[in-house]
Amino acid sequence: MAQAERRATTVWTGDLMSGNGRLTLASSGVLTDTPVTWASRTEQPDGRTSPEELLAAAHASCFSMALSAGLARGRTPPERLEVSAVCSLDRKPEGGFKVTAMALTVRGRVPGLDQAGFEQAAQAAKEGCPISGALAGNVDITLSATLES
């Protein structure tokens, strides 16, 4: 049995190009009736979300938790971590689309740690993060880690 399961629901009406969906994060209720469209994926968000934005949010959150846990295990808990993730959707040469890349950027304040140690901890978090694991081998994941003073 799974440690945890989380649910989301989208109700889509119409065709891909002119239709739209309404997304609800059913487990938490944090987002309800949130608009999603093809245009929000491939053009401008205009107040709507996309699967790629949600994937970037999941990766940024997961990575920040993994890094925080790793730093604490190393007896250098962070004061603050700011993680951003940029998810790239590209056309495939044979047609269709594919998530091709995820760029993680972390800036952190971690007393007692130098830049090299921070980079090492960030790399370990990238490898240990469950969302990184789900994407590994299918999406190019890059990481930039900067320690703030």
N, C-alpha and C positions, 0 to 999 in steps of 0.2 A: 504494500500500500504506500502511496506517495506521502511524503512528509507534509506537503502542502499542495493544494490545487487552487488556482485562481481562475475566474471566469470573466469573459468579456463577450458582449453580444453586439452584432451590427445587423440592422434591418436595412436592406438596400431596395430601392424602388427605381425602376427605369433601366435603361441601357447604360453601358459604361460611360459613354461620353457626356450624355445629358442627364443621367440619373444622379442619385445621391444616396448616401447612407446616414444612419443615425447610430452612433456608437455609444454603448454604455459599459462602463467598467462595473460589472455586476457584483463582484466580490466586495469591493470597497464602497461603491456608490460615489466615488470621488468625481468621476465624470459621468454625466447622464445626458442622453439625447444630444451628444456632441456631433456636429456635422463633419462628414468626410466625403470627398468627391475625387474624381479622377484629376480634375484641375488642381486640387490641393496637393496631389502627389507630384504632378509634372509641370505645374506652372507656379502660381502664387498661392500661399495658404489662405489669405483673405479671411482669417478668423476660423478656418477649418483645420482639422488635423489630417494626418496621413499615417499609414502603417510604418513608414520610415521614421517619422517623428516619434512615434510610440516606441519603435525599436531603439532609437537613439536615447530616449528617456530611460528605457529599461537598462540599457548598457551603462549609462552614466550612473544610475542608481546602484546597480549591482557592483560595478567597479569601485565606487566610493566605499561601499560596505566592505568589500574584500580588502581594499587597501587599509582602511581603518582597522580592521581586525588584524591584519598582518603587522602593522606598525605597533599595535598594542601588544601583540605576542612578542615582538622584539623589544619591548619595554621602552618604546618611544611613541606613545600615543599622540595622535595629531591634535593640535589646537583647532585647525580648520583645513578642510580640503574643498577645493572647488573643481569639479569635474564637468567637462563638456564633452559631448559626443556628436559627431557629424556623420550621418548615415547617407551614403551615396547610392542613388538609383540610376542605372545606366541602361541604354538600349543594348540588346544582344545582337551580334552580327546576323544571326539566323532569324531574328525577329523576336519580339517580346522584350521584356525588361528583367533586370536582375539587380538585387542589392549586391554591389561590388566591393564596397569599402566602408570601414568605420574608423574614423579618426578620433582617438581619445586624447584629451588634453587635461592634465591635472596640474594645479598650482596648490601648494600646501605650506602650512606653517607647522613644523614639527621640531620642537626643541630637542636638542641633543643629537640631531642627525645632520649629516652633511649631504651635499648634492648627490654624490655617488651612492650613498646609502639610500637616499630617497628614490633615485632611479632604479636601484636594485629592488627595493620594496614595491615600486610601481610595476615593474616587469613581472614580479612574482604574483601580484594581484591580477594583472592581465591574464596570466596563465591559469590562475585559480578561480577566477570569476565564472560562475555558471553560464552567464550570457555569452562571455567570450568562448567558452567551451561549446556552446550551441552553434556559434558562428564559425568556429575554427575549421579550416580546410575548405571553406566555402566563400568566406568574405575576408578580404585583406584588412587586418586590424593593425593600425599604427598607434604609437603612443609617444606623447611628449610630456615629460615630467619636469617641473620647475619648482625648486624649493625657495620659498620666500623667507626673508630674514625678519 
